[in-house]
Amino acid sequence: MSFLSTEQLPFEGMSHEFEGEKYGAPISAYLVNAKQGEGPALHTHPYAEVLFTIEGHAIATVGSEQREIAARDTVVVPPNTPHRFVNSGKTPLRQIDVHANGRFIQTDVE
């Protein structure tokens, strides 16, 4: 059993990173705190990802579809599907992006 605070997790770019295999968990997650205009490059994973928007607004691209998302919205990204999000609001975008894998595997498309 592990008890962690967010501050104990590695911080990269705009997210704290929970890589599950380090703690005996079969999932990983990015705890996103993106500023206006921030977001990852278009990318894929060989597993599903679920984005839970906690606060703020973003433009989410999944495959060929693009939508505005906001707090309380959930986006399910199928395996091997190009996707990204960009904070489109004036306040921070807070998300929990859950990866169905114990470690992160990402291939940038852009």
WOPE-V328824 format. One record per backbone hydrogen bond with DSSP energy under -1.0 kcal/mol. NH is the residue of the N-H (numbers start at 1). CO is the residue of the C=O. Records with the same first field share a line. If there is no record, write none. Layout:
NH=CO + CO
//
This chain:
8=5
9=6
12=15
14=12
15=12
16=31
17=10
18=29
21=102
22=19
23=20
25=20
28=99
29=18
30=97
31=16
32=95
33=14
34=93
37=87
38=35
43=83
44=107
49=77
50=98
51=75
52=96
53=73
54=94
55=94
58=69
59=86
60=67
61=84
62=65
63=82
65=62
67=60
69=58
72=53
73=70
75=51
77=49
80=45
81=78
83=43
84=61
86=59
87=38
88=57
93=34
94=55
95=32
96=52
97=30
98=50
99=28
100=48
101=99
107=44
109=42
110=42
//
